[in-house]
Amino acid sequence: MAKILIVDDDSSLRQAVSVLLTRHGCEVSSAAGGREAIELLTDGGFDIVVTDLKMEEMSGLDLLRRIRANFPEIEVILLTAYGSISNAVEAMRAEAFDYVTKPFKNEELLVVVDKAIERRKLVSEVRYLRQVLDYKYNFGTIIGESPAIREVKDLVTKTARENMPVLIRGESGTGKELVAKAIHDNSQRKSQKFVAVNCSAIPDHLLESELFGRVKGSTSQTETGRVGLFEEADGGTIFLDDITDTSLALQAKLMTALEHGTILPIGSDSPKKVDVRIITATGHNLDNAVQDQRFRADLYAKLTTIPIILPNLIDRGEDILLLAEHFMKKYSREFSKPPVSLTSDAARALVNCSWPGNVRELENTIKRTIALAKSDRIRSEDLIMVSDVSEGPHRLTFKSRLGKNVSLEEKELEFIVRSLRENGWNYTRTAKQLGIGRTTLWRKMKKIKENEKAQAEVSA
């Protein structure tokens, strides 16, 4: 819905145009003069200004110049009396979108307004695409200005120029794959493939075949061969997440790939040459894994040539609202909803949360909230927070509409039950909607039943 400001010192004309545009589906505000208009525009959110050219307090032309200087993204349509065409021409030179001569037919004004709305959308789309490009090629995907994240950006910039292995350390949800992709996208390999592999998601006996491939007939069950992901990523980058979950045998093959640039498919006697940059990641302590002999010391030394340690979201508090704003724009667009903003209490709630699931948890919170939002102003009670991390409570409580203090856990469990009910108690569909795993959903429902049982025993 386009938000339009009508500016005219003629109250009858101002009211008539407001009614016309409201019926046309626009959100309309009005001002009796230029100074009032500037005050309203300062509050933000307007797409179009429709202003009379001739006004006593401030002319429409002067208002146009003020808008161009301070609110360049707003389109301005001028209303001018017949015979003042020279002024209209001057206004067009001052970058007005268009003008309509009075008296005008309703349809005539609506056509110009629709064109202005269309242009506003087009300009917004172009700006968005430019942001996407900036994110991709200027590390814009790594959002934040905190000292901790600035240090990460500096390391990514330096790392991208090199062709050495990189190890990214960080807890779940801190953005390890995002950093790996940024390194690839800003390297000389950016035109080639970026292949991401979650080592913990693939059983170890299948991971070797997945990474290095197999030849036809290599086992009694394999009738066909397959190309491994290393070969698929030839010339590009392969990202191995959860590298600590690999076996020692697989680590030996990774060591060969790093040292000699060769892989050996299962069932083959002939090594294959591959040119692949290896980026790895882990959320575990590799030093302990080496000491416990669960991880090869020589592979550890190779991988830690360039280490990057990602901070937890709680350690980059000043970035939380920047990230929230980014996700609000992203999901407002994805769900075809108007832009939203946070009330001060919602912003405080986000900043005061401990975020055990880090950036991923914040993103899922904003995504769910935008999907179910009924207003373009997000309050603290509108935030839908469902943690996928069992360890550690959130430092956040909400106030219910009844005035009762409600813990985040109570709010979360209440929302889960409501979502399950709406989905006919289908756990798979509900887990997907909530952005959590089915096992996590089951675990939380088990907790609800345990709480209910405990309450029943206390009541008895």
N, C-alpha and C positions, 0 to 999 in steps of 0.2 A: 504494500500500500504506500503510494507516494505521499510525502508530507509537504504540504504547500502553505506558504504564507501570502495572504492577500494584504496589500498596502494601498490605502486610498483614503483621502480625507472626506470623501463623500460617503456617509454611512449607508445610504440606500444602495448605492452601487456595490459597496463592500459586502453588504449582506446578500445581495442578489448573486454575486459571483461565488461567495462562500457556499450558499445553498446549492448552486449549480455543480460546483466541484465536489461537494460532499455526496450528492446524489450520483456523481460519476464514479464514486468509490475511493475518493481521496480523503486523507486526514487533513483538515483545514484549520488554520489559525488566522487571525487578522490583526492588523495594526492600523491606527488612524494617521500615522505619520512615520517619517524616516527614523527618528530617534527611538521610538517604541519598537520599530522593526529591528533595529540593530540590537536592542536589548534581548528580543526574542531569539534572534539568530545566534547570539552569543551562547545561549543555552544549548544550541546544537540540534542536529537531527533533521533539518529541513533539506528537501531536495530541490524545490523550485520556489521562486518568489515571483508573484504577479503583482506589478506595481503600476500605479498611474504615473504618467510622465510629469503632469503639472500638479504640484502640491505646494502649499504655501510654506510650511515649516522647512521642508527639505525637498528639492525637486527629485523626480524619479531618476534623472540622470546622475545627480550627486549620490543618491542612494546606490545606484548601479556601480559607480566608481568605488564606493566604500565596500560593497560586497565583493567586487573583483579583487580588492586589495587584501581583504581579511577572510573571505570565504570563497576562494576561487573555484571550489567544486560545485557550487550552487548555480543552477541555470536561472536566468532572469528573463521574464517576459514583460514587455512594456505595453501599457494601454495608452493610446494617444488619440486626441481628437483629430478628425479629418482636417487637413490644412496645416498640420504640424509635422508634415512628412520630413522636412529638413532636420527637425529635432530627432526624429526616429532614425534617420540616417546616421546622425552623430552618435546616437545610442548604439547602433550596430557596430560602429567603429570602436566603441568602448566595450565591445564584446558581449552585448546582449544576445540572448538566444534568438529572439524574434520580437516582433511588435504586432499589435492588433489595433486597428483603427476603430474609434467609437463614432456612432453606435455600431455594435457588432451583433451578429447572430450567435446564439449559444453554440451551435455546431462548429462555427469558425474558431471560437476560443478553445473548444474541446480538442479540435484537431491539433492546434499548436501545443496545447498542454501535453497531449499524448506523445507528440514528437519529442518534446523536452524530456518526458519521462523515459522514452526509449533511448535517447542520447545519454541520459544520466546512468541508465543500466549499462550501456555500452562502455562508457568511461570507467565505471566501476569494475566491469569485467576485465578491461585492459589493465587497470591498476592491479587487479588481483593476479592476472597472468604475469605481470612484471614482478610482483612479489614472489610468485612461485619460482621464477627464474633466479631472482636474487637469493632466495632460500637455497636453491640448488647449487648455484655457482659461487656464492659468497658466504657459505656456511650459515645462511639464514635459518636453516632448519634447526640449528643448535641455538635455541632462543634463550636469551638471558644476558644480563649485564653484571651479575655478581662477580666478585673477584675470582671465585672458584671456577665459574664457567668461562670467564675470560681466559684463564690459564689453559683450560681445555681447548678453546678455540685457537690459541696461539700454537699449542702442540699439534693440533690437526693441520694447521696451515703449514708448519714445518714438515710434518710427517708426509703430507700429500706429495711433496716434491721428491721424496726419496723412493726407493724401490725395495725397502727392507721389510722384514716381518714386523708386525705390530701386535702387542698384547693390550687389550682393553679390559680393565678391571672395574667392576661396579656391581652394586646390588641389583636385584631384579627391578625392572622398570626405570632404570636411570638413563636408558637410551643408548645401549652399547651398539646395537645394529645401526642406529641413526648415525652415530659417529663413524662407524666403519664405512657406511655408504657415502658420507661426506668426504672421507679420505679418498675413496675411489672416484667420486664425481669431480674432484679437483686435482686428480693425478693425470699423468700422460696416458693412463689406461681408460679414461672416462668413456671413450667411444666403444669399448669392449664390454663384455658381460660382467655383471656383479652377481655372484651366486652365493646365497646365504644358506647355511646348513645349521640346524639345531641338533647338535650331537646327542643331547639327552632325550630327544624325541624319537630317535631311531634305535632299535635294539642293536647291541654291539655286533652280533653275527651278521646283521644286514648292512651296517654302516660301512664296512670295508668295501662291499660291492657297490654301495651307493656312491662312495667317494672315488674309487679307483676303477670301477667297472668290472666286467667279467667277460670271458670268451665263451662262445657257444660250446655247450657240452662240458663245461668245467666241472660240473657235478652231475649226478644221476638225475637230479630234478631240473636242471637248466637246459631247456631245448633251444633257447635263443641267447645271444650275447646282449650286452648293454654297455653303452658309453657311460663312464663315470663322470661325476660332477667336476673333477679336476680337469678332465679333457674338455668338458663343456665350457669351462671358464678359461680355456687357453687364450692367452693374450690379455686377460682381464684380472679380476680379483675374486678370490674365494674367501668367504667369511665363515669361520667355524666357531659357533657359539657353544658355551658349556664344554670347552675343550677338556676340562678335568674329568668328564664322564667317559672318556675314551679308554680303551684297554692299552696295556703296555705293548702288545703286538701291533696294534694300529698306530701307536705313537712311533714305533720303529719305522713304519712306512711313511709317516709324516716327516720324520727326520730325513729320510732319503729324498723326499720331494723337496725339502728345504735345501739340503746340501748339494744335490746333484741335478735338481730340476727334472727328475724322472719319476714315473709311477709304474707299478706292475699290476695290471689287471688280474683278477682271480683266474687261475687256470692258464696263465700265459707265462712263457719263458723269456719273452722279449720286452724289456722295459720301453716305455714310451716317453719321449721328451715332451715336456709341457712348460710353457712360460706363464706362470701364475704367481701373483702376489698373494701371500697368505696373511690374513688378519684373523686373530683369534680373540676370544673373550671368555671371561669367567667371573662368576660371582663368589667363588670360593678362594680360600687361601692356598695358593700354589706352593708356597714355601713348605707348608705342613704336608701337602701331598707328596712333595719331593722327599721330605724327611721320612715319611711313612712308606716310601718306595712304591707309591701308587702313580707317580709321574716321573718320567725320565729326566734326570738332571741335565743331560746334554740338550734335550729338546727345550727344557725350561730356559736354558741359557740362550738358545737361538731365538726363542719367541720374545724374550724380554729385551731385545736390542733397543726397541722404542716402546716403553710402557706408557699407557695413558690411564690415569685413575679418575673415574667419574664420581663426582660428589653426590650424596643423597640430597633429595629435594629439601629436606629440613635444614640443610647446611647452606642453602642458597635462597633464603626466605624472600629476598627482594625480587626474585624471578617468578614467584608464584603467580602474581597478578598479571605479569607479562605473558606467561604461559596460558593462564586462564583466558585472557583476551584473545590470544591466537586460536585456542580451541573453540571459543565462542563464535568467532568469525567462520572457522572451518565448518562447524556443525550447523550453524544457521544456514549457511549456503547448501550444505549437503541435504538438510531436511527441508529446504525451500521455505525457510522462515525469515521474518524480518530480523535485522540486527538486534542483538540484546545487550543489556548492560547490567552491571551488578549494583545493588544497593550497598550502602556503606557497611551494613551489618553482614551482608553476604561476603563482601570483600574481607572483612575482619575474620569471619568464620573460616574462609579458605586459608588465610595467612596463619591462623592459630592452630590449624590442623597439623598433626605430626606426619601424615602421609607415609605410612610404612611401605606402601606400594609404589612410592616415588612418582615420577612424571606419568607413568602409565595409569596409576590410580587417579591422578588429577584429571587426565584426559577422559577416562571412563566416566568419572563423576560429571564432568561438563557435558559429555555426550548424552548421558541418560537425562540430565537436567534439561538440556535443550530439546530433546525428543519429546518430553512430556510437559514442557513449559506452556502455560496458558497466557503469559504476558511477556512483554519485551523487557520487563524489569525483574531480575532474578533476586529474590529475597533469600535469607539464610534458610528459612523453612522450605524453600523450593529445592534446595540442593539435595540430590539423591546420592548418598555415599554408601557404596557396598564394597567393603575391603576384600581383596583376594589374598590378604596376608593374615595369618592366624596369630602371629606373634605380636604382642604389644597392642594396648588399646589406643584409640585416637584421643587426643587431648581436645575434644570438642563436644559440647552439649548444645542442644537446640531447645527453644522454647516452643511448646505446642500451642495451638490456637486456644486451648482451654486454660493456658497460663501455667500448665504443669511443666516442670523440668523433665526433659526426655533425653536420655543418653543417646549417643550416636548408635550404640549397639542396639538399643531398643527400636530406634527409628529404622535402622537397617533391617532388622529381623521382621518388623511390621511390613516394610516395603516388599521383602522377599515373599512373605506369605500372600500378600495382595497380588503380586505378579504371578505366583504359582496358580492362584485361584483364577485369575484372568486367562491363563493359558491352559485351563483344564487340568492342572496338576501335572503337566508335561515337563519333566525336569530338563530334558535336552533343550527344548524350545526356550524355556525360562532362563536357563544358564546362558544361552546364546544372546538373548535379549539384554541380560544384565552385564554381559561382557566378562563373565567369570567361568571357570571350569565346572563341569558337572559334578566332579568330586567335591569341589569347594561348596557348591550349593547343597549337596547331600550332607556335608559336615555341618553347615550352618543350620539346616533343618533338624539335624540330630541335637544340636545345642538348644534349639527351641523346645524340643520334646523333653530334654533333660530339665530345662528351666520350669516347664509346666508341671513335671513330675515333682520337682522340689517344692514348688508353691503349693501343690496339692497336699504334700506331706506336712508342710507347715500349717496349713489350714486345718488338717485333721488333728 
